[in-house]
Amino acid sequence: MTFAALIQGCGGSGSDGSTEASASATGTTATTTPATVSNAAQWKPVASDTWQWQLRGTINTSYAVAIYDIDLFDVDASAIAALKRAGHKVVCYFSAGSSEDWRPDYATFRAADMGNALSGWTGEKWLDVRSSNVRAVMSNRLDLAVSKGCDGVEPDNVDGYVNSTGFPLTAQDQIDFNTFIAQQAHVRNLAVALKNDVDQIAALEHSFDFAVNEQCHEKSECGDYFMFTSDNKPVLNAEYASQYHDPAAQAALCQASRNANLRTLVLAAGLDDSYRFSCD
């Protein structure tokens, strides 16, 4: 689960443009075809790319970074275009594994798609990632990312199988869904991030262009991202612990980050730009 869910109310690939996704929960098969495909070549981020992550409030556009990671729904196309004119690549965040009752497409989820509430996150429920309808909703969100001009996407909550979702999700169910998301992003020429899901990096790294991680330093999980960095794919890491506001702790954090070739930020948990320290 991500701290990014806090933002309520604010701010391979197939060559033919379609992917068939089995929905084991229902025994049905859904075929999704992107309504809009970008004419631009797919962006390929590299391990040295720096970043800013802000999902709440008016976007602070002053950072000299390669990548801005912002909310898909809450930032309009003109703001994305302005970031791109300024030389930034834009990654658009959305939750792929949970419903959020404040999103404009919430009504397109079916009751059977939604399971247990995410503990501590009002209005948010885990999704049955085996559902063909859930996959159709996510495909529409990827179309929205193309229409708004996003260069890449950050699909969140893609580790339901290790959480209490209310569904009997297996590790393979999660791999199938995450691979589906990556394939559908790629047929739309969108770069795609693997968000957390550290235990499945070995199975999924080849399908994803970069990683977004929360708290791998605090949780001692950063070493698992070697598969990404060894392929020159960036690992964009955020830490929230107040201990990293101390200059000595920041120096040690940044040394560890450099040793692992990660791009590490210390941010406010609300992802609202109220606190930011960068190791880069």
N, C-alpha and C positions, 0 to 999 in steps of 0.2 A: 504494500500500500504506500502511496506517496503523500508527502506533505502537500503536493500540488493540488490534491482534491479540496484543499482549503478555500479555493478561489470562488466558491459558490456566489453567483450573482455579480461577479466582476469580470473583472476581466479574465535458386533461381527463378527467374521470371518467365512468363509465357510469351511467345512471340506473336500470338494471334490476338492479344488484348483480352483474353478471357481465361478464367481459372475455374475449374470445378472443385467444389469443396463439399466433402461428405459431412453430414450432420448425424453423428452416430446416436444422438439422443432420440432422434425421430425416425431414423432410417431413410431420410430424404436426402436429396442432393440438390445443392443450389449452384447455379452458374451465374457468375457476376461479370458483367462487361462494363468497363468504365464509360460513363457518359461523356467525359471530357478527358482527353489525353494531352498532356503538355507537348508542344512541338520542340521544346528545348531538350538538349541532351541531358541525361541524368547527371546530377552533381555527384562528384566523388570526394567526400571529405578526407582529410589526411590527419595523421596522428598529432601533428603540431598545431592544428587549428584551435584557436582560443574561442571562448564563448561567454555569453551572458544569458542568464535564465531569469525571466520575469513573467509571471503568470497573473499578476494582479496589479491594478492601478494603471495610470498613464505610463506608457513605455518610456524609460529613460534611454534616449538614443545616443548618448554622448560617449559610450564606451568604444574604444578602438579594438574591437574584437572581430574575428572572422565570422562567427555564428551568433545570431540571436535566436533563442528558443522562447516562443511566445504562445499564447492560447489561440487555438484554431477559431473558436467561436467569438471571442471577445475583442479581437483585433481585426479591424476592417482592411479591405484590400488596398486602400490608399496608403495606410500606414505601412503595410508590408512592402508596397512598391517604393515608398520613400526609403525604407531600410535598404532595399536592394540597390537603389540609385546611389546610396552612400557607400556601396561596396560590400555590404554584408550579405551572407547567405541566411535564409530564414527557415527555421524549423518550427513546425506547428504542432502543438501539444493537443492530444485528446485522449480520453480514457477509452481503451478498447475492451477492457474486461469488467467494467462496471457501468451501471446506469446512474445518471445524475439528474435529479428531477427538475433542475433549473435549466437544462439544455433545451434548445428549441426543437430538437427532434426526439425528445423523450417519449412522446406519444406513439412513436413507431415501434417501440419495444412492446412485446406481448407479455401478459402476466406470467406465462410459463417461462419466459426468458430470464426472469429476475428471481434471485434467491435471497440469501441472507444479507442483512445490512452489514456494511463495512464498519467495524467497531470504531466509534468515535467520529464518524463522518455522516452528519445528518443529511438525509435525502439521497444517499448513495447505496446501491445494492450490487452485489456480485452478479455477473451474467453467466448464463450457460453458454460457454464458448463453442459447444457442439451444435448449437442452433443455427439453422440456415437463415432464419430471420435476423439474428444478431450479426451474422456475417454480411448480410445485405445492408444493414444499417452502417456497418463499418466501411463497406465499399462506398456508400454514399458520402460518408465523411471524407474519405480519400478523394472523391470527386470534388468536394468542397475545397479541400486543400489545393487542388489543381486550379480551381476557378479563382481562388484568392491569390494565387501566385507563389505559394509556398515552395521552397526548394526541397524540403524534406519533412518528415513527420516523426513525432515521438508518441507512439501508442503506449499508454500507461496501463497498469494493473494486469499485466500479462503473466502473472504467476499464481493464478487462482487455485491451481491444483495443490498447492501447499497451504492453502487457507481454508477456513470454514465457510465455503460458498453456499452450502445447501444442495450441491450437486455432487455426484460421484465422479469427479473429474480425475483422470489419470495423468501421469506424466506425458504419455503419448498424446492424449487429448490436447494438452497444452502445446506440445511441439507442433501438432497439426495446425492448431489455430494460429500460433505465432508465425509459422511458415506461410500460412494463407495470407496473413496481413502483409508480410514481406513481399510475397509474390504480387499481391494486388497493388502495393505501393510501386513496385518496379515496373509493372505494365503501364503505370501512369507517369513514369520517369521521375518518381520521387525517391530520394534517399530515405532510408528508414533506420530508426534506432531500436536496439534491443534495450528495453528499460528494466533494470534490475534482473530478475530471473537468473541469478548467478549460477544456480545449480545446473542450468541447461545450456551454459555457454558452449560447451564442447559440441553439442548437437545443433546449435543454432547460429554460431558465429558466421559460418559461410553464407548464410542467407541475409545477413544484416550488414549495413554499411558503417555503422558506428554504434557506440553504446552510451547510454545515459545511466549513471549510477548515483544512488543516494547512500552516503555514509559508509563506503567501503573501508575507509581508514578507521573509523570508529569501530566497525564490525570485523576488522582484520580480514577483509575479503578481496582486497585490491589485487593480490597476486593472481586471482582467477582470470583477470582481464588480459593476461599476456597474449592470449590467442588473438585478441583484437589488435593490440599495439604491434605485435610481430608481423601483422599483415598491413601495417601502416594505416590502421583505422583508429580514429580518435575515441578515447574514453573520457567522457565529459562527466566529471564527478562533482557532487555538491555535498558539503558537510554542514551540519546545523548546530552541533554541540557548542555551548557557550565556552567550553575550555579552549576552543580555537579562536577566541577573541583575544587571548593573551599573546603578546608578541613572541615569547619564547616558544609557546606551543605552535604558533603559526610557522616559525622557522623550522621546527622539526617536521611539521606536516608538509611543508613545501619541499623539504629535502626528500622525504619519502615519496611525494608525488613525482618529483623529477626523476628519482631512481626508477619508478615504475612507468615513466613516460605518460603520466595522466595529466589532464587539464582540470585542476582543482580550484573550486570556489568555496568560500565560507559565506553562507547566505542566511538571511532571516528565514525562519520556517514558513512564513506566509508567502515567500517568493514575491515580495512586493517592492524590492529594491530599498528597503529601509536599512538594511545592513549588507555590505558586500566587501569581501576581501578576496583578492585573486593571487594565486601563486605564480601567475604568468605576467 
